[in-house]
Amino acid sequence: MTEKETFQAAKALKLRKRAKRKKPEFARPESWRYTRLKENWRRPRGLDNKVRKNVKGWPPLVRAGYRGPKVARGLHPSGYREVLVHNAEELKEIDPKTQAIRIAHTVGKRKRAKIITEARKRKLTILNVREVKEKVEEKKAEEKEKEEETEKEEREPEKEEKAEEETEVEKPKKEKKPRKRKRSKEEQ
């Protein structure tokens, strides 16, 4: 992308953001009335349908006028074009100036780490790198919890010894007598 094209893309992204604020959330007509109808959009085709006829007081119909600028379509909010990556070999085809990578969710930890290191060497933008950091933080939190549990387990024998000493000092409790069993009519 040349400087002029990047400038146009940045301008188009701002325009898209401004237009998106005015765009309504399109819901399937009558979905608010009937629970059996989901909210996902369906084009109204009935003869007397108020949404299709654009009757005042009814929600607007989906139209091309709500669409964003052509230059901004398919762009990530960062301004890069998103490319889905499954392995490190796919990184060779990516242009770091115009494209950013998103690692597929099916990729495992080992291959993900390889993709991330390769992408950093090539100075590529990674859109979903945060997931790996979160997993590392979760592991650290789990390790801390395990350490705390082991410390508690180490402290417990000391508490048990103290408890045994205290029980020895206490008065011996009276033994309870076994309860008499009620006899049924058959036994009598």
C-alpha positions as CSV (number, residue, x, y, z in Angstrom):
1,M,0.0,0.0,0.0
2,T,1.2,3.4,-0.9
3,E,1.1,6.4,1.5
4,K,-2.0,7.7,-0.3
5,E,-3.8,4.4,0.0
6,T,-3.0,4.1,3.8
7,F,-4.3,7.7,4.3
8,Q,-7.5,6.8,2.4
9,A,-7.9,3.7,4.5
10,A,-7.4,5.6,7.8
11,K,-9.9,8.2,6.7
12,A,-12.4,5.5,5.6
13,L,-12.0,3.7,9.0
14,K,-13.0,7.0,10.8
15,L,-15.9,7.4,8.4
16,R,-17.0,3.8,9.0
17,K,-16.8,4.3,12.8
18,R,-19.0,7.4,12.5
19,A,-21.5,5.8,10.2
20,K,-21.7,2.7,12.5
21,R,-23.0,4.9,15.4
22,K,-26.0,5.9,13.3
23,K,-26.7,2.4,12.0
24,P,-29.6,0.7,13.9
25,E,-29.5,-2.8,15.2
26,F,-31.6,-4.7,12.7
27,A,-34.0,-7.2,14.2
28,R,-36.3,-9.6,12.5
29,P,-39.8,-8.0,12.2
30,E,-42.2,-9.2,14.9
31,S,-39.4,-11.0,16.8
32,W,-40.2,-8.8,19.8
33,R,-43.8,-10.0,19.7
34,Y,-43.3,-13.7,19.3
35,T,-40.9,-15.8,21.3
36,R,-40.7,-18.5,18.5
37,L,-39.0,-15.9,16.2
38,K,-35.3,-15.3,16.8
39,E,-33.9,-11.8,16.4
40,N,-31.5,-12.6,13.5
41,W,-32.5,-10.7,10.4
42,R,-34.9,-12.0,7.8
43,R,-36.0,-10.0,4.9
44,P,-39.8,-9.2,5.1
45,R,-41.7,-10.5,2.1
46,G,-45.3,-10.3,3.1
47,L,-47.8,-8.3,1.1
48,D,-48.9,-6.2,4.0
49,N,-45.6,-6.2,6.0
50,K,-45.1,-2.8,7.6
51,V,-41.3,-3.0,7.7
52,R,-41.2,-3.8,3.9
53,K,-43.6,-0.9,3.2
54,N,-41.4,1.5,5.4
55,V,-44.4,2.5,7.6
56,K,-43.6,5.2,10.1
57,G,-43.0,3.9,13.6
58,W,-41.7,0.5,12.4
59,P,-38.0,-0.3,12.4
60,P,-36.0,0.4,9.3
61,L,-35.3,-2.1,6.5
62,V,-31.7,-3.3,5.8
63,R,-30.3,-1.3,2.9
64,A,-27.1,-0.7,1.1
65,G,-27.0,2.9,2.4
66,Y,-26.0,1.7,5.8
67,R,-22.9,0.0,4.4
68,G,-19.4,1.3,5.2
69,P,-16.9,2.8,2.7
70,K,-15.6,0.4,0.1
71,V,-12.0,1.0,1.1
72,A,-12.7,0.1,4.8
73,R,-14.6,-3.1,4.1
74,G,-12.8,-6.1,5.5
75,L,-10.3,-4.0,7.5
76,H,-9.6,-4.6,11.1
77,P,-10.1,-1.5,13.3
78,S,-6.3,-1.2,13.5
79,G,-6.2,-0.6,9.7
80,Y,-4.7,-3.9,8.7
81,R,-6.3,-6.6,6.5
82,E,-6.8,-9.7,8.6
83,V,-5.3,-13.0,7.5
84,L,-6.0,-16.3,9.3
85,V,-2.9,-18.4,9.9
86,H,-2.6,-22.1,10.7
87,N,1.2,-22.7,10.5
88,A,4.5,-20.9,10.3
89,E,4.9,-21.5,6.5
90,E,1.8,-19.3,5.8
91,L,3.7,-16.3,7.3
92,K,5.9,-16.1,4.2
93,E,3.1,-14.7,2.0
94,I,2.1,-11.9,4.4
95,D,2.9,-8.2,3.8
96,P,3.7,-6.6,7.2
97,K,2.7,-3.1,6.0
98,T,-0.9,-4.0,5.0
99,Q,-1.7,-7.3,6.7
100,A,-2.0,-8.5,10.2
101,I,-2.3,-12.2,11.3
102,R,-4.9,-13.9,13.4
103,I,-3.8,-17.4,14.6
104,A,-6.5,-20.0,14.1
105,H,-8.2,-21.2,17.3
106,T,-7.5,-24.9,16.4
107,V,-3.7,-24.3,16.6
108,G,-2.1,-26.0,19.6
109,K,0.3,-24.4,22.1
110,R,3.5,-25.7,20.5
111,K,2.7,-24.6,17.0
112,R,1.2,-21.3,18.3
113,A,4.5,-20.5,20.0
114,K,6.4,-21.3,16.8
115,I,4.1,-19.0,14.8
116,I,4.5,-16.1,17.3
117,T,8.3,-16.3,17.3
118,E,8.4,-16.4,13.5
119,A,5.9,-13.5,13.3
120,R,8.0,-11.4,15.7
121,K,11.1,-12.1,13.5
122,R,9.2,-10.8,10.5
123,K,7.8,-7.9,12.5
124,L,4.2,-8.9,11.8
125,T,1.2,-7.6,13.8
126,I,-0.6,-10.4,15.7
127,L,-4.2,-9.7,16.5
128,N,-4.9,-12.5,19.0
129,V,-1.5,-12.9,20.8
130,R,-3.2,-11.9,24.2
131,E,-4.6,-15.4,24.6
132,V,-1.2,-16.9,25.1
133,K,-0.3,-14.3,27.8
134,E,-3.6,-15.1,29.6
135,K,-2.8,-18.8,29.7
136,V,0.7,-18.0,31.1
137,E,-0.9,-15.9,33.8
138,E,-3.4,-18.6,34.6
139,K,-0.5,-21.1,35.0
140,K,1.3,-18.7,37.4
141,A,-1.9,-18.3,39.4
142,E,-2.3,-22.1,39.6
143,E,1.3,-22.6,40.7
144,K,0.8,-20.0,43.5
145,E,-2.3,-21.9,44.6
146,K,-0.4,-25.2,44.7
147,E,2.4,-23.6,46.7
148,E,-0.2,-22.2,49.2
149,E,-1.8,-25.6,49.5
150,T,1.5,-27.3,50.2
151,E,2.3,-24.7,52.9
152,K,-1.1,-25.4,54.5
153,E,-0.4,-29.1,54.4
154,E,2.9,-28.5,56.1
155,R,1.3,-26.4,58.8
156,E,-1.5,-29.0,59.5
157,P,0.7,-31.6,61.3
158,E,1.7,-28.9,63.8
159,K,-2.0,-28.1,64.4
160,E,-2.8,-31.7,64.8
161,E,0.0,-32.1,67.5
162,K,-1.4,-29.2,69.4
163,A,-4.9,-30.5,69.2
164,E,-3.8,-33.9,70.5
165,E,-2.1,-32.2,73.5
166,E,-5.3,-30.3,74.2
167,T,-7.5,-33.4,74.1
168,E,-5.3,-35.2,76.6
169,V,-5.7,-32.4,79.1
170,E,-9.5,-32.4,78.7
171,K,-11.7,-34.6,81.0
172,P,-12.5,-38.0,79.7
173,K,-16.1,-38.2,78.4
174,K,-18.6,-40.6,79.7
175,E,-19.3,-43.6,77.5
176,K,-22.8,-43.7,76.1
177,K,-25.0,-46.7,76.8
178,P,-26.5,-48.4,73.7
179,R,-30.1,-47.6,73.1
180,K,-32.7,-50.3,73.5
181,R,-34.3,-51.4,70.3
182,K,-38.0,-51.3,69.9
183,R,-39.5,-54.7,69.3
184,S,-42.0,-55.1,66.6
185,K,-45.3,-56.9,67.1
186,E,-44.1,-60.0,65.3
187,E,-41.1,-60.3,67.7
188,Q,-43.3,-60.0,70.8
